[in-house]
């Protein structure tokens, strides 16, 4: 079996601010799964983010909802370094933050952006054929 899609569910403190952040990344709001407690943002054919208020998110788990601590870093590939910069700049302008400077390794370029709740995303562009140690 191979997975063909991923749905990332995230607890958020300000649904409107988080929705603005993810739509600035180029996501499209799916009104079918959006209401005053939750917003579904489709980032691509295979990637969907479900933003939920803490109250709504807590209905899906018996564990406490994390806040402030980093649990994971999610990565999204872009077509070019310029596209990474465009997306990261749009994300920061929409209320996100950049926790560290961009990284440029020649074959891989990435920028980290955190959404308004601190959920971390790596926006990256790479050329695997130029990776050191890759056979010619």
Phi, psi and omega in degrees: 000138175237134177284141182246350179213161172226135175245115181259120179259125184231132173281138182226151180269332180228099186300318181295316180295318180293321178298318178298319179299310185286330175287332175294335175282002179101004180288156178244132180288131176261103184295339180297330182239036181230132174208200183286350180246352188203147176221128177259124180243120180270114181270342180183177182305328185245002185232121178229137178247127176254110179270131181225141171301158179303320179298315180293315181300321183293346177287348183256003181208153175264356181271158177296146177281126181291148178210122176092327181274146177276131180251328183200163171236121181261144184240140178232122178280146175240167185284338184202168176300319180297323178291322175301313181296317180299313181294316180296317179298318179295320180295317179293318179298331182271014175109001177277180177222161180246105188286349180203164178292160175301153176244127179234108180257014183087295180274342181225131176233132176212156173228138177265137173226140176251138176286176183302340178262002178091007175292126189265136178229138173255123173259125188219156173223136182210159175237097184300331180291340179264000180295134179305138179086000179282129178300144180282000000 
